[in-house]
């Protein structure tokens, strides 16, 4: 595998992928860090266009075996195309996977996860990684949710980016066809009308909705036919759970209840 030095124009092009509008226009995103890049290459789900690494670092075996073109840059140049203070020495330029066929997701079974206006990249990345661990069948990204291909989200997934089919858009419109097809919608909500999640047996097709870190699920998604579920705790000190932690517990409980 031949290693080429990156040109100034290439570095400028990669740097632009730190911005959402360029990621969407080019249908490309950045994956940073040895572990993340290794997992993406090994999974073979996401197409990797190029790998960029620090010039003084010998390519890892997994990069050699991938057959992907590798470009070398200086540490300073690598820092220009990452959003971390201490880059881990390797970045992959990946093609953004196309969204799933809504009909295929609707006709499947299992559990889907809908994410409503979640804004913290670390939280979303953790949720995607955990959803992959539990075998969640699909992800629905609602408006106001951080870009799932934001570099911080991708880094937090630890290589799980693209492993689960996804749709994005207005959740109210996206969820409706699932309900019409018999999916049971559960809203993760700490309100007084909610029931403990462990008390409900999930349907063959369950769609779990998790909301914004501060404001929860938006009011327009609440409906009488949708079940409100909560996670009970015993602490008199802690008021609520972190969104990613709560979502992870809910996914575990749903799969355990099956």
Secondary structure, 3 states (H helix, E strand, C coil): CCEEECCHHHHHHHHHCCCHHHHHHHCEEEEECHHHHHHHHHHCCCCEEEEEEECCCCCCHHHHHHCCEEEEECHHHHHHCCCCCCCCCEEEEEECCCCCCHHHHHHCCEEEEEECCCCCHHHHHHHHHHHHHCCCCEEEEECCCCCCCCHHHHHHHCCCCCCCCEEEECHHHHHHHHHHCCCEEEEECCCCCCEEHHHCCCCCEEEEEECECCCECCHHHCCCCCEEEECCCCCCCCCCCCHHHHHHHHHHHHHHHC
